[in-house]
Every structure is written in structure tokens, then in C-alpha cells.
């Protein structure tokens, strides 16, 4: 049984929403964040990535950075200004990108349900990233960007959202990247049946935002320890998220680039590949089906056939060894580790990752410019695989999924 709770959002006025809204803190590096925020004092990147307002040499995890986050947050609240809703609400949040559209429920979800397994994860978190967001959250006493949750579709929930979308929106704008963001308040008379319908949904899944959830959980423990009157209903026992039906979720490939070929020349690397996998020339840049990968090397695209679909499968596996049959796992086991010596993709500096939205042209650019020696274009993981692996208590390989379009930070802030 899943629980959602309305909250009194801290938010920008409607006319400033487009200026305040910022991409998630972890999808851009410092230079990219600085460029996006340039000339815009309202950009929430000044709060989520405050190092952009400090010298390049400043450690992004230093005390100075968190102080700057607090200063920038207070200035934004005062000068923008950010407004605190007079009452708690749930919200309908619609994302649009080209012909794709998805609408979810924004609200607060119980951290206790992450502990119990009602809200399930599929990704391991890194301690240093947890430390950063926990400290950021406690410094601001706020959760400033939503987690992306999903669930197996429930028509009753979608009908209530359709009703909410008939009213004038609170925010409606298109970001510079072409993604539209429209948010409506859900009135209390609609929120009650919505929460009741959601209570009949047995399981939710974290799609994107595992580090935010982990940080919220750690912040809860610290605030609980400092509160002698803790009841379990405090705002810090909940986390901010938007919940989307699985049928509307779009996963793009999470592509790979490598900076060297394990000491081999390109010709020798291709020869070694042929001994391990089926390799063909003149391939299209994007794989057409599961079990295939494309590699860009010396200005040419090659196709790798890693494996066929599992028996009785039509694109999403019912095989109990789902994790080992994911393309990212097969690539790791057949190519990256044995041929390139890359054992841990999270820590090896010879490999990097490119979100699918940037496309295969970006892979070509990185190789042609010499920033990488080869690029691997992947077929996207299915949402069914993600949910199945989560249900089994499994952990997806690192950098398996790229969800797009992405939610924005700074539009709906949860004060804890």
C-alpha cells in the first residue's frame, strides 16, 4: 500500500517559474551549470550547484560551498521571491518533449515505505554523493528537487489527474531544451480520492533519484535524533517526488565512451572483438533491438551482436537471470572487462557515459575530436526489466538507464 501526502510547497511566482527552474544538479558538470545559469540570477543552479558562483579551484564539497548554497537560497526566497503555499496540496506535473507526454502526481512519500520495500530501488548509491546531498538538504532544511517514481498503471489515478488538468495551470512554460513543464494544483476534493486509489497500488519504484532518497533518509535520522518530540509524522520523514505511470515513462540508452583500447590498435581491437562476438560493418548508429550494440571507431560504425532475446520474450525478459542478460551486462562481461580491463565502470577513468538525449552525433563528435577513442551506442533498457529486477531485490548495473524528459529543480520545494 503506497502513501502520498500533500505538502505546502515553497515555489516561485508563475511569471518567474521558467527562470527559476533548473535541470537536476547531477546531470551537468560545473562548467555546464555555470553556462546555463549565466546572466540569470533566479536560476536554481545557484542553489543546487553553488560552486558556480565561486572560484574554479574551490572544492565542491567544502564548507564554503554549502554556506554559499544557504546564502543563495535565502536571497532567492527574499528577492524572487519564493512563495510558501498557504495550505498543503498535491500537484499534477506534465512533461512534454516533442510528441512524448507524461503526467504524474507531485507530493510527499514516506521514507518508511522505502525501508519496508513498498518503494523499491534498483541502483546502488555512492557514499560521497549521499554525503553531499544530505549536507545540502540539512543546510537548507529543504528538499529542492523531486525524485522520479513510477508504478504499474492504474486507470483510476489517471482519471483524477485528467480532471485536475482541466483547470488553469500554476506553471506552464517550455525550457530552453524544448521540454515543456506544466503544473496544476490538485484541489482537496480530488486529492482525497487520489490518495485512496494510490493506497491500492501495492508497490512504487524509484526510477531516477536514488541519491536524493538516500540523502533524505540520512537527514531524517539526524533530525530525528535531535528532536526529543519526534512522532514520525514530521516533514523530514517524507521525501518529495513525482509519480508517473510506467506506460508513460521513456527510457533512453545510456551510451559509453572509452579513452583507450587496452593497449591494442583499432585493427587489433576489432580482431579481438570478432573472436568474442558477432561483428558486422556498415551498421546504423543506433541498435535496432535488444542484444545488439553499435561501436564507433575510426570514423565508422560497426554492429556487435551480443545475444538474442531470452526464450519466450518479446522485448522484455521473463528470464530469472534478467540482470546478466541486460545489454550493459553483456557488454561488460564480453568486451569491457576481458578486452579493455575495465572492471568497475563507476571508478575506472578510462570510461565515461553519455545520456541518450545527446544522441549518436555526440558520440561521433567525442571520438572524432580525440576525447575518446571509441564509443558504444546502446539499446535502451525496458521499464519492465527495471521493475522486475527491483521486485526481485536486484541491483541494475551502473549507468543502465537514462530517463527523459527530466523534472526540474526549484519549482516545488519541500521544506523539512
C-alpha positions in Angstrom: 0.0 0.0 0.0 1.5 3.3 -1.1 1.0 6.6 0.7 1.2 10.1 -0.7 0.8 13.3 1.4 0.1 16.9 0.3 2.6 19.5 1.2 2.9 23.3 1.4 5.2 23.9 -1.5 7.8 26.7 -1.5 7.7 27.9 -5.1 8.4 30.7 -7.5 5.6 33.0 -8.7 4.2 31.9 -12.0 5.9 34.6 -14.0 9.3 33.6 -12.7 8.9 29.8 -12.9 10.8 29.5 -16.2 13.8 31.5 -14.9 14.0 29.6 -11.6 13.5 26.1 -13.0 16.9 24.2 -13.3 18.0 20.9 -14.6 18.8 18.3 -11.9 22.0 19.1 -10.1 23.7 15.8 -11.2 23.2 15.9 -15.0 25.6 18.8 -15.6 29.2 19.5 -14.6 30.4 22.7 -13.1 31.1 24.4 -16.4 27.8 23.4 -17.9 25.9 24.6 -14.8 27.7 27.9 -14.9 26.9 28.4 -18.6 23.2 27.5 -18.0 22.9 30.0 -15.1 24.9 32.8 -16.7 23.0 36.1 -16.7 20.1 34.6 -14.8 20.2 35.5 -11.0 17.0 33.4 -10.5 18.3 30.1 -11.8 18.1 27.5 -9.1 21.5 26.2 -10.2 22.9 29.0 -7.9 21.4 26.9 -5.0 21.8 23.3 -6.2 25.3 23.9 -7.7 26.5 27.0 -5.7 30.1 26.3 -6.6 29.4 28.0 -9.9 29.5 31.3 -8.0 32.9 30.6 -6.5 36.4 30.2 -8.0 37.1 27.2 -10.1 39.6 25.8 -7.6 37.1 25.6 -4.7 36.4 22.0 -3.6 32.6 21.4 -4.5 32.3 19.6 -1.1 33.9 22.3 1.0 32.1 24.2 3.8 32.3 27.3 1.7 30.1 25.8 -1.0 27.3 24.8 1.5 27.4 28.3 3.0 27.0 29.7 -0.5 24.1 27.5 -1.1 22.4 28.8 2.0 23.1 32.4 1.1 21.8 32.0 -2.4 18.7 30.2 -1.2 17.9 33.0 1.2 18.4 35.6 -1.4 16.2 33.7 -3.9 13.4 33.4 -1.3 13.7 37.1 -0.5 14.2 38.7 -3.9 12.5 36.4 -6.4 10.5 35.9 -4.2 9.7 32.3 -3.4 6.2 31.9 -2.1 5.1 29.4 0.6 1.6 27.9 -0.2 -1.0 28.7 2.4 -2.2 25.1 2.6 -0.8 21.6 1.6 -1.6 20.4 -1.9 -0.8 17.6 -4.3 0.1 18.7 -7.9 -0.3 17.3 -11.4 3.0 17.7 -13.2 3.1 17.2 -17.0 6.3 16.9 -19.0 6.3 17.2 -22.8 9.1 16.6 -25.3 8.2 16.5 -28.9 5.4 14.0 -29.3 6.1 12.5 -25.9 4.0 13.4 -22.9 3.8 12.1 -19.4 1.7 13.3 -16.4 2.4 12.4 -12.8 1.4 13.3 -9.2 3.8 15.5 -7.2 3.6 15.1 -3.5 5.5 13.7 -0.5 6.1 10.0 0.0 7.0 8.2 3.2 10.6 7.2 3.8 9.3 4.4 5.9 8.0 2.8 2.8 11.5 2.8 1.3 12.6 1.0 4.4 9.8 -1.6 4.1 10.1 -2.2 0.4 6.8 -0.7 -0.7 9.0 1.8 -2.6 11.7 -0.2 -4.4 15.1 0.7 -5.7 17.3 -0.7 -8.5 20.5 1.3 -8.0 23.4 1.4 -5.6 24.3 4.9 -4.3 27.8 6.3 -3.8 28.7 7.5 -0.3 30.3 10.8 -1.3 27.2 11.7 -3.3 25.0 10.8 -0.4 27.2 12.9 1.9 26.8 15.9 -0.5 23.1 15.9 -0.8 22.5 15.1 2.8 24.6 18.1 3.8 22.9 20.3 1.2 19.4 19.2 2.5 20.3 19.8 6.1 21.9 23.2 5.4 18.8 24.4 3.5 16.3 22.4 5.6 14.6 21.7 2.3 14.3 19.1 -0.5 14.7 21.2 -3.6 14.3 18.7 -6.4 11.9 15.8 -6.8 12.6 12.1 -7.1 11.2 10.4 -10.1 8.9 7.4 -9.1 6.9 5.1 -11.3 4.1 2.5 -10.8 2.2 -0.1 -12.8 -0.7 1.8 -14.4 -4.0 2.4 -12.5 -6.7 3.9 -14.6 -8.4 5.4 -11.6 -5.4 7.6 -10.8 -5.1 8.8 -14.4 -8.8 9.8 -14.5 -8.3 12.0 -11.4 -5.3 13.7 -13.0 -7.2 14.3 -16.2 -9.8 16.2 -14.1 -7.1 18.3 -12.5 -5.7 19.3 -15.8 -8.9 20.9 -16.9 -8.2 23.8 -14.6 -5.8 26.7 -15.3 -2.2 25.7 -14.5 0.0 27.1 -11.8 3.1 27.0 -14.2 3.2 26.4 -17.9 6.5 27.1 -19.8 8.9 25.5 -22.2 12.5 25.3 -21.1 15.4 26.1 -23.4 16.0 22.4 -24.1 12.4 22.2 -25.6 10.9 20.3 -22.7 7.5 21.8 -21.5 6.6 21.8 -17.9 3.0 22.3 -16.8 1.9 22.1 -13.1 -1.6 22.2 -11.7 -2.7 22.2 -8.1 -5.0 19.3 -7.3 -7.9 20.6 -5.2 -8.6 18.8 -1.9 -11.9 17.3 -3.2 -9.8 15.5 -5.9 -6.8 14.8 -3.7 -8.8 12.5 -1.3 -9.9 10.0 -4.0 -6.4 10.2 -5.4 -4.8 9.2 -2.2 -7.4 6.4 -1.7 -6.7 5.0 -5.2 -3.0 5.2 -4.6 -3.3 3.2 -1.4 -4.5 0.3 -3.6 -1.2 0.4 -5.6 1.0 -2.3 -3.9 4.5 -1.1 -5.0 6.2 2.0 -6.3 9.6 2.1 -8.0 12.4 4.7 -7.8 13.2 5.4 -11.5 15.6 8.3 -11.0 16.8 10.0 -7.8 18.3 7.2 -5.7 20.8 9.6 -4.1 18.1 12.1 -3.2 16.2 9.3 -1.4 19.3 8.1 0.4 20.1 11.6 1.4 16.6 12.2 2.7 16.8 9.1 4.7 20.1 10.1 6.3 18.7 13.6 7.0 15.7 12.0 8.7 17.9 10.1 11.1 19.9 13.2 12.0 16.8 15.3 12.6 15.0 12.6 14.4 18.0 12.2 16.8 17.9 15.9 17.5 14.1 16.0 18.1 13.0 14.8 21.5 9.4 15.0 20.5 9.7 13.0 17.3 6.4 11.5 16.2 7.1 10.0 12.8 4.8 12.5 11.0 7.3 15.3 10.7 8.0 16.7 7.2 11.6 15.2 7.3 10.1 11.7 7.4 8.8 12.2 3.9 10.5 12.9 0.6 9.5 15.0 -2.5 8.7 13.0 -5.6 6.6 12.9 -8.8 4.9 9.6 -9.5 4.4 8.6 -13.2 2.6 5.6 -14.7 5.0 3.1 -16.2 3.3 3.2 -19.6 4.3 6.9 -20.0 7.9 6.6 -18.8 10.5 7.0 -21.5 14.0 5.4 -21.1 16.7 6.3 -23.5 20.0 4.5 -23.9 22.9 5.3 -21.6 25.9 5.2 -24.0 29.5 4.6 -23.3 32.8 6.1 -24.5 36.3 4.7 -23.8 39.6 6.5 -23.9 41.9 3.6 -24.8 41.7 0.1 -26.3 43.5 -2.0 -23.8 46.9 -1.3 -25.4 45.6 -2.5 -28.8 45.5 -0.7 -32.1 42.0 -0.3 -33.6 42.7 -3.1 -36.1 43.8 -5.5 -33.3 40.9 -4.5 -31.1 38.4 -5.3 -33.9 40.1 -8.6 -34.5 39.8 -9.4 -30.8 36.2 -8.4 -30.9 35.5 -10.8 -33.7 36.8 -13.7 -31.6 34.3 -12.9 -28.9 31.1 -11.6 -30.5 29.5 -11.4 -33.9 30.7 -8.2 -35.6 29.4 -6.6 -38.8 30.4 -3.5 -40.7 28.4 -0.5 -42.1 26.0 -0.6 -39.2 23.5 2.1 -38.4 24.5 4.3 -35.4 21.6 3.1 -33.2 20.9 -0.6 -32.4 17.5 -1.8 -33.6 16.8 -4.4 -31.0 17.9 -5.8 -27.7 21.1 -7.8 -27.8 22.8 -5.5 -30.2 25.3 -2.7 -29.6 27.0 -0.3 -32.1 30.6 0.8 -31.8 32.0 3.9 -33.4 35.7 3.6 -34.2 38.0 5.5 -36.6 35.0 7.2 -38.3 33.0 4.0 -38.9 30.0 2.3 -37.2 30.2 -1.4 -36.5 27.5 -3.7 -35.1 28.0 -6.1 -32.3 25.5 -9.0 -31.7 25.9 -9.8 -28.0 23.0 -12.2 -27.6 19.5 -12.9 -28.9 16.4 -12.3 -26.8 15.7 -14.8 -24.0 13.3 -17.6 -24.9 9.5 -16.6 -24.9 10.5 -13.0 -24.9 9.0 -10.1 -27.0 11.5 -7.5 -26.0 11.3 -7.7 -22.2 12.8 -10.7 -20.4 11.0 -13.0 -18.1 14.2 -14.9 -17.6 15.3 -15.2 -14.0 18.8 -14.1 -15.0 17.5 -10.7 -16.2 20.4 -8.7 -14.9 23.0 -10.9 -16.6 21.1 -10.6 -19.9 20.9 -6.8 -20.0 22.9 -5.4 -22.8 25.0 -3.3 -20.4 25.9 -6.5 -18.5 26.7 -8.4 -21.7 28.9 -5.6 -22.9 30.7 -5.5 -19.6 31.2 -9.3 -19.5 32.1 -9.8 -23.2 34.0 -6.6 -24.1 34.8 -4.0 -21.4 36.3 -6.3 -18.8 38.1 -9.0 -20.9 39.3 -6.8 -23.7 39.8 -3.4 -22.1 40.4 -4.4 -18.5 37.6 -2.2 -17.2 36.3 -4.0 -14.1 34.4 -1.2 -12.3 32.7 1.3 -14.6 31.9 3.6 -11.6 35.6 4.2 -10.8 37.6 3.5 -13.9 38.7 6.8 -15.5 39.1 5.1 -19.0 35.3 5.0 -19.4 32.6 7.7 -19.4 28.9 7.9 -20.1 26.7 9.9 -22.4 23.0 10.2 -21.8 20.8 9.1 -24.8 19.3 12.5 -25.3 22.6 13.8 -26.7 22.3 11.2 -29.5 24.8 9.3 -31.6 26.1 12.6 -33.2 27.6 13.4 -29.8 29.3 10.1 -29.7 30.8 10.7 -33.1 31.9 14.2 -32.0 33.7 12.9 -28.9 35.6 10.3 -30.9 36.3 12.5 -33.9 37.7 15.2 -31.6 40.0 12.8 -29.9 38.3 13.0 -26.5 37.5 9.3 -26.8 38.9 6.5 -29.0 35.7 4.6 -29.3 32.0 4.9 -28.4 29.3 2.3 -27.7 25.7 3.1 -28.7 23.3 1.0 -26.6 19.7 -0.2 -26.9 17.6 1.1 -24.0 16.6 -1.0 -21.0 12.8 -1.5 -20.7 10.8 -0.3 -17.8 9.5 -3.8 -17.3 13.1 -5.0 -16.8 13.7 -2.3 -14.2 10.5 -3.2 -12.3 11.2 -6.9 -12.4 14.7 -6.5 -11.2 13.5 -4.2 -8.4 10.8 -6.8 -7.4 13.5 -9.4 -7.1 15.6 -7.2 -4.9 18.2 -6.9 -7.6 20.5 -4.0 -8.5 20.9 -2.8 -12.1 24.4 -2.4 -13.4 25.8 1.2 -13.1 24.6 3.6 -15.8 21.9 1.4 -17.2 19.1 3.9 -17.6 18.6 7.5 -18.8 15.1 8.8 -18.1 14.0 11.6 -20.4 12.5 14.2 -20.1 13.7 15.2 -16.7 12.0 17.0 -13.9 13.2 20.5 -12.9 14.6 21.6 -9.5 13.3 24.7 -7.8 9.7 24.6 -8.9 8.2 22.7 -5.9 10.3 22.8 -2.8 9.6 20.7 0.2 10.6 22.4 3.5 11.7 20.0 6.2 
